[in-house]
Amino acid sequence: MNEEMNCCHKHKERSEKEYRDLLNRLSRIEGQVRGIKGMVEKNMYCPDILIQVAAVNAALNSFNKVLLANHIRTCVARDIREGKDETIDELVVTLQKLMK
């Protein structure tokens, strides 16, 4: 499988709700990261910063779970029905990268 071809040339049509939900999650995460930056700039106590970093990691993991579930329910299911078994290989590679 050629990763370069798969990485940047595929597109996904999302419903308006899915699109809004994903962007809202990312906006909240972005705000959390800005908050952490502010904490560092104010020389706040390391454990307090680390707790906020853990919260961002949890939010990113939650984002990944939602995105992955949507991907499996739509793109992967469609491709399997159409006999595109290479999508399974792509999913396995994606899962391996997520589990590093």
C-alpha distance (Angstrom), angle and dihedral (degrees) to the residues before:
residue distance angle dihedral
M1 . . .
N2 3.81 . .
E3 3.81 105.7 .
E4 3.80 94.0 -167.7
M5 3.79 92.1 60.5
N6 3.80 92.9 46.7
C7 3.78 96.0 44.5
C8 3.76 104.4 63.8
H9 3.79 111.6 12.2
K10 3.78 103.8 63.3
H11 3.77 122.0 88.4
K12 3.78 133.1 -165.7
E13 3.77 126.8 -145.1
R14 3.80 107.6 -143.1
S15 3.76 129.5 -168.0
E16 3.80 115.2 -110.2
K17 3.83 89.7 -110.2
E18 3.81 94.1 50.6
Y19 3.82 90.5 46.4
R20 3.83 92.4 49.9
D21 3.81 93.4 44.9
L22 3.81 92.9 50.9
L23 3.80 93.1 46.8
N24 3.82 91.7 47.2
R25 3.80 90.5 52.3
L26 3.80 91.0 49.1
S27 3.80 91.7 48.1
R28 3.80 90.5 53.5
I29 3.81 90.6 48.7
E30 3.80 90.4 48.1
G31 3.81 89.1 52.9
Q32 3.80 90.9 49.8
V33 3.82 90.7 51.7
R34 3.82 90.6 49.7
G35 3.81 87.5 51.0
I36 3.80 90.5 53.5
K37 3.79 90.2 49.7
G38 3.80 88.6 52.5
M39 3.79 90.4 50.3
V40 3.81 90.8 53.4
E41 3.81 91.1 46.8
K42 3.84 88.8 52.8
N43 3.82 91.2 49.0
M44 3.80 91.7 -121.5
Y45 3.79 121.8 -179.0
C46 3.83 113.2 -73.2
P47 3.83 97.6 -126.6
D48 3.82 90.0 53.4
I49 3.81 90.1 53.3
L50 3.80 92.0 45.3
I51 3.81 91.0 53.9
Q52 3.81 89.8 53.6
V53 3.82 90.8 48.1
A54 3.80 88.7 52.7
A55 3.81 88.8 52.3
V56 3.83 90.5 52.6
N57 3.81 90.6 48.8
A58 3.80 89.9 51.3
A59 3.82 90.6 48.9
L60 3.82 91.4 50.2
N61 3.81 90.8 48.4
S62 3.80 89.5 51.0
F63 3.82 90.1 49.4
N64 3.82 89.6 51.2
K65 3.82 91.8 50.3
V66 3.80 92.2 52.1
L67 3.81 93.3 45.3
L68 3.81 92.9 45.7
A69 3.81 92.9 48.6
N70 3.80 90.9 50.3
H71 3.80 90.5 47.6
I72 3.80 92.9 51.4
R73 3.82 93.3 45.9
T74 3.80 93.3 49.5
C75 3.82 119.2 19.3
V76 3.79 99.2 25.5
A77 3.82 94.7 43.6
R78 3.81 91.3 47.5
D79 3.80 93.7 48.1
I80 3.81 92.7 48.2
R81 3.82 90.4 50.6
E82 3.83 87.5 51.0
G83 3.81 91.5 50.7
K84 3.82 95.5 -110.2
D85 3.79 96.9 144.4
E86 3.82 92.1 170.1
T87 3.80 86.1 77.6
I88 3.80 88.4 69.4
D89 3.81 89.8 55.7
E90 3.81 89.5 49.0
L91 3.82 90.4 50.4
V92 3.81 91.6 49.9
V93 3.83 91.0 51.2
T94 3.82 90.1 48.1
L95 3.82 92.0 50.2
Q96 3.81 90.8 48.4
K97 3.81 90.0 53.5
L98 3.81 91.7 47.8
M99 3.81 91.3 51.8
K100 3.81 96.6 54.5
